[in-house]
C-alpha cells in the first residue's frame, strides 16, 4: 500500500509543479525540464 500512496503523492507533486510558471520554478531552483527527474528521482 505504501508504494501506491507514494506513486500518487509523486504524481500529484509533478502535476502541481508543472502548473507553476517558469519564474516561480526558478525561485525554488528548478527548471521545467527538471521536474520529472526531481519528483521521480531518475
LUMTIKOL-849422 format. One line per field, with one value per residue: z, y, x of N, C-alpha, C in turn; residue number from 0; residue in one letter. Coordinates in Angstrom, 3 decimals. Each point is the difference from the previous one (the first is absolute). Layout:
BEGIN
n.zz Z|...
n.yy Y|...
n.xx X|...
ca.zz Z|...
ca.yy Y|...
ca.xx X|...
c.zz Z|...
c.yy Y|...
c.xx X|...
num NUM|...
residuo A|...
***
This chain:
BEGIN
n.zz 0.000|0.604|-0.874|0.209|1.298|-0.024|-0.803|0.720|1.075|-0.616|-0.425|1.197|0.559|-0.899|0.191|1.305|-0.035|-0.805|0.943|0.648|0.002|-1.071|0.261|0.333|-1.067|-0.666|0.611|-0.342|-1.005|-0.700|-0.979|-0.917|-0.674|1.203|-0.253|-1.104|-0.322|0.402|-0.600|-1.104|0.048|-1.253
n.yy -1.193|-0.065|-0.955|-0.403|0.194|-0.570|-0.932|-0.037|-0.037|-0.829|-0.712|0.162|-0.287|-0.974|-0.318|0.141|-0.599|-0.857|0.288|-0.016|1.330|0.271|1.168|-0.554|-0.769|1.069|0.571|-1.183|0.524|0.034|-0.817|0.396|-0.061|0.533|0.391|-0.695|0.395|1.196|-0.122|-0.567|0.887|0.263
n.xx 0.827|1.163|0.248|-1.238|0.069|1.188|-0.492|-1.130|0.765|0.831|-1.025|-0.548|1.162|0.152|-1.265|0.145|1.169|-0.591|-0.868|1.165|0.090|0.716|-0.550|-1.159|0.095|0.413|-1.033|-0.483|0.687|-1.132|0.304|-0.842|1.127|0.132|-1.243|-0.105|1.216|-0.385|-1.166|0.436|0.983|-0.357
ca.zz 0.000|0.048|-1.353|-0.697|0.555|-0.488|-1.415|-0.143|0.546|-0.983|-1.161|0.382|0.076|-1.371|-0.607|0.605|-0.440|-1.426|-0.145|0.356|-1.133|0.006|0.996|1.314|0.028|0.188|1.392|0.858|-0.501|-0.980|-1.380|-0.401|-0.475|1.142|0.902|0.059|0.631|1.413|0.660|-0.110|0.345|-1.089
ca.yy 1.193|1.151|0.343|0.654|1.363|0.737|0.278|1.066|1.234|0.515|0.449|1.266|1.000|0.312|0.795|1.329|0.725|0.294|1.117|1.246|0.643|-0.159|0.902|-0.628|-1.160|0.515|0.437|-1.154|-0.654|-1.043|0.295|-0.847|-1.286|-0.768|-0.373|-1.452|-0.613|0.344|-0.691|-1.455|-0.406|-0.663
ca.xx -0.827|0.884|0.447|-1.115|-0.088|1.163|-0.234|-0.985|0.570|0.956|-0.779|-0.621|1.068|0.417|-1.071|-0.013|1.192|-0.151|-0.927|0.671|0.669|1.458|0.592|-0.145|0.895|1.359|0.103|0.263|1.205|-0.307|-0.361|-1.121|0.520|0.507|-1.091|-0.187|1.181|-0.007|-1.109|0.113|1.352|0.730
c.zz 0.000|-1.367|-0.773|0.481|-0.497|-1.458|-0.170|0.547|-0.988|-1.246|0.269|0.055|-1.392|-0.693|0.539|-0.430|-1.466|-0.245|0.361|-1.236|0.189|1.046|1.398|0.129|0.246|1.447|0.950|-0.538|-0.997|-1.388|-0.370|-0.413|1.138|0.902|0.145|0.716|1.503|0.745|0.050|0.286|-1.087|-1.114
c.yy 1.255|0.447|0.732|1.436|0.867|0.384|1.172|1.330|0.620|0.512|1.362|1.114|0.417|0.876|1.429|0.824|0.398|1.189|1.346|0.626|-0.075|0.877|-0.604|-1.240|0.442|0.447|-1.165|-0.860|-1.121|0.574|-0.973|-1.402|-0.901|-0.550|-1.513|-0.689|0.273|-0.802|-1.513|-0.521|-0.748|0.953
c.xx 0.870|0.470|-1.082|-0.135|1.147|-0.178|-0.963|0.517|0.982|-0.716|-0.624|1.043|0.455|-1.039|0.003|1.206|-0.111|-0.919|0.622|0.630|1.518|0.683|-0.087|0.883|1.440|0.210|0.291|1.147|-0.228|-0.207|-1.111|0.475|0.489|-1.102|-0.117|1.156|0.009|-1.078|0.218|1.402|0.750|0.300
num 0|1|2|3|4|5|6|7|8|9|10|11|12|13|14|15|16|17|18|19|20|21|22|23|24|25|26|27|28|29|30|31|32|33|34|35|36|37|38|39|40|41
residuo X|X|X|X|X|X|X|X|X|X|X|X|X|X|X|X|X|X|X|X|X|X|X|X|X|X|X|X|X|X|X|X|X|X|X|X|X|X|X|X|X|X
***
